[in-house]
Amino acid sequence: MASIVLFVEDTYGVSFHRVILERLEEARKLPKGASRLVTVRRLPSKKCNERIYRGIAGYMLSREPDPHRWRVLVVIDSEGRAPEEAAERDVLAHVKGRAPIEVVVVEPRHEAWLCLGLGGERRICRQSPESSIERLAGRPYEKRMLATMAGRVDVGRLMREADFQAYVKALEKLLGRGGRGASSRRSAGV
């Protein structure tokens, strides 16, 4: 099976997703060994940039010369926009027709998944996740907490969330468990 590359927006997101993948395996939401098949990397450029495809392609071509065999998942933040708009403007507009890439959009930011996974109240986590994380952690929020607190996340709580379900579904699809390999555009929930 070809390996999967998961691209995320920032440095702390790389560590966060590595831990979440392991937690999904432990909870049997992904098959055993799945986390070893997924390489997590930072997006090679800022979102909504023509260089996004060139950066992804540069990395992927070193692994697989046929773009139609790539297994790529890009996870981005909505930052308050509709998920469809965020996916289209930030990623899909720059890769259309060039390679099959899955996109999952987290509403509003990855911190919402951390907040919800730590047991935060859904409404607050979806509006102001950092303030809720501060209350849950008992200290001011710092971006690195995304990575350092990921091990405490209860993925069972996250499985109730549509954007997280789309994430798991996209991973299953790319792993060959929930469909036929890489898709042509995007995941559910986008």
Summary of the structure (lengths in Angstrom):
residues: 190
radius of gyration: 15.7
end to end distance: 26.1
largest distance: 48.9
contacts: 629
relative contact order: 0.18
helix: 50%
strand: 12%
